[in-house]
Amino acid sequence: WAAMLVCSDGEGGVRCESRVGLPGNPILGEGKPENQNVALPFCHGERVQMVDMNQEGYWEEALKMRPLLQEFESSAKAGPVTVIGFPEHIFTQSSGFVTAIFIGLQERYFGSFVQRVLDEPLDVRLHYGHPDLLDKLHFATRGGVSKASKEINLSEDIFSGYKTVLAGGCVVFREYHLVGKGRPTNLMEITGFFAKLSSGSAASLTTRDVARFAASAPLVKLFSYYYSAIAFYVHDVIVMHVTVLIPYLLAMLALVGLDHRFNNYEAQPLSLFALLPLLLSLMTAVPALCMVLVERGPRRALSFLLGMAITASPVYFIFVAQTKSFHFARTVTAGGASYFAARRNASVLHTPYHELHARFAHSHLYVAADVFVFLCMAHVWSVSDRLFLTTWPTWAVASCFVLAPLLYNPQQLEAWQVKADVRGFCGWVTGGGWEEWYARLHGPPARGGMAAEDAAWNEQFGRVSVAAFYSFIAYLIPLQTNVDNFAATRGWVCEPRLVCTGATYLASLVALAAADLRPHRSARAPSSRRRRACYVAAATLCAAATLQLAAACAVLGPAGLARTASLRKRLCVAALCVYACAGAVGSVLELAANMRATADVAAPLLRLAHKARDYALAAAVLLPVGALAALRLPGVVHRALIFQRSFVDLDMHGLILYSSVLAAVALAYALSSLDWG
């Protein structure tokens, strides 16, 4: 094995310019940082510039390279300057697609305003990739410009910053020089980019570099580092998880009749909880607005603000926040950070629905479905009719999870395209694509640094918790539906649904005790005692699920639903009970599929249940989209909104669109203020 520098021989071939022997295959970890470190010995001079393939230089900016190199010798900081950063010009922002404008603005203020503050006065700017200038001699004697271990060094660039700061070097930021850079333009690639950043940031928290940096940095610098690096993702995790988990709590409290003890329905609706979606969108939009205000003036900033409003930018920012939250939390919990290979092309083409479903089902669509269902439960059985004043932000957040892939997908509201999406989804499910996606999604999970036994215990404990929750909800719904004659006829002790739920809990505990019987954890055969325990657990779980379904069917019959107020409420109660029972049965199948004794029987049933859920979810999404596409007018409005040349420098098309929106808002306000009595 050897690393070689090759060049043209002038006759259409190549010749070896120089050669460095290697002890073995150099590509052991992530490919990009490995290539950087292997290529470092062939670089001439004392400085090296890290330029990516999706970047471009400008002739007038090249004239500034001489004073930029002099910054290595003339800094006022304590240590030697080893990294010089400078802004980037995002040229893909002019592609005309609103998501390209959003990501361009985010990168613009991160690469200018944020970096400026990180440099002075916080002094915590590290190396964030390209196109920074690095001291080649400094890094060549310290292991290279990147670290390349699999997963843990997914965000390879920032480790150069850790390395040089721990070695006494300094990082500076200068704004008189820039290079061009292309960023993803469609939502699929943008979310993949943020997923890579989130996973890489979570993986870096477990490294020695972060531990040494945190142990050696003073308190003020440590807080500055937390704000600039970790908190950017941790705060998204906290806010999104709290927002998503509140419907589960509200549904449980409403079903047991205790929601009035925990919620003051007379309070004002604009509470902190109600402002969460607004805060999520403003945290990213306000810095961009301030940047336009400083650079272009108040009139351009007002135009920018209106453009962000009519293109529903909060939907985009909330969706991206959930993407970062999901991938950061998953990597912290179980590891498995992986690189997302972006195509880096200015794509404004339609993305088929089955690709959207495969990308966002686990992180957004399943979560939104659960939130909608449990919010409906809370509204049906709440003691107050003012619950919507508290829950409207959660409805809005869950709606953003579903709407964003459709809203920022070109031609999504064209009738012919909706038909093609339906055919494509059905062909994907029946043609083997769904099976590959399901196998990849439910394969042996990454376990990070945990032992196999601990990882298996954690996985089974999560499944037990989900099974217990859905089983309890499925028990409470029939109980609340028939609550008037419940106490007089049977009582609490002999209620078969309560016995069913208790049996489910006990069987789940038995299944948890047999967690180490997963086929991919150990090759040894289980003992006869553990095998009998598995069979008992599986039989009890099946019996509990059967009793649960029987009880639900009895209550959902004409006699059981006779006491409900209206047909609409009857249908709603029936749908909620079916959803809860399906969740309980699916959780039971998850448990059984991860036990060796029952995996062969439960795995096909679990696959069938997941396929039915995906069909139902696709129908729930595509049917309203098809209805809107049949009206034609929504498609015209959709095209006008998602294709914008600029929010700041408006052309005639933008002026007409913005004026129409302002006129519509003013007309709606005038009509609402009239006294129609």
Helices and strands as residue ranges (DSSP letters): E 2-8, E 14-21, H 31-39, G 40-42, E 47-49, E 55-56, H 59-62, H 65-70, E 81-85, E 88-90, G 91-95, H 98-109, I 110-114, H 115-119, E 133-135, H 136-140, H 158-166, E 170-173, E 179-181, H 187-204, H 208-216, H 219-225, I 226-230, H 231-255, H 259-262, H 276-296, H 298-310, H 313-334, H 353-360, I 361-365, H 366-381, H 388-407, H 415-430, H 433-441, H 452-481, H 486-489, H 496-513, G 515-517, H 528-556, H 567-593, H 599-631, H 633-642, H 652-673
